[in-house]
Amino acid sequence: MNEFIKMELDEAKSSMDKALTHTDLEFSKIRAGKATVGMLDGIMVDYYGAATALSQVANVNTPDARTIVVQPWEKSMINPIEKAIMEANIGLNPQNDGIIIRLNVPPLTEERRRDLVKKVKEEAERGRITVRNIRKATNESIKKLKNDGASEDDIKVGEAEVQKLTDSYIIKVDQLAELKEKDVMTV
């Protein structure tokens, strides 16, 4: 096989790995009724005029399955943190006692679980679409290699390898989605 085609395949594999990692990250943001530190990822706090990640201005932990505790490193940051959590609209009400902020994660209703499963399916579809777009871009790059001296047979073999790679990553996305659906539906 042509070395340029191998490079294209390696690049496609790397991109598909990133797409799979991103999909898994998006799944971790979908809460399954259990308190996780990841639920607060992406929340930015106004830290003296600069938008700063919550994890960089406070200690975040989960003492039990239903509670998240946010302990600011500076006492003056408690109100900006509380405001940032409320503005993030994650469905949790912060309880501020002046020292720490508690977030109680309510148990999910059956209807809410079904909504979350729909969200998981949408996210999985986004992951599959990303993988297919990578396949399309890689196939186009491989076809362009014909101008650089790649034979028709090399191009056909390269496209077949891209398809095998695509199929394997779509199966991985489906497996992640299945695990997350089970997690969401478990009471």
Protein Blocks (a to p, Z undefined) as FASTA:
>chain_A
ZZklmmmmmmmmmmmmmmmmmmmmmmmmpcghiacfklmgoiacdeehiacdfklmcccd
dfbfkbccdddfbfklmmmmmmmmmmnonopacddehjaccdddddddfklmmmmmmmmm
mmmmmmmmmmmmmmmmmmmmmmmmmmnopafklmmmmmmmmmmmmmmmmmmmmmmmmmmm
mmmmpZZ
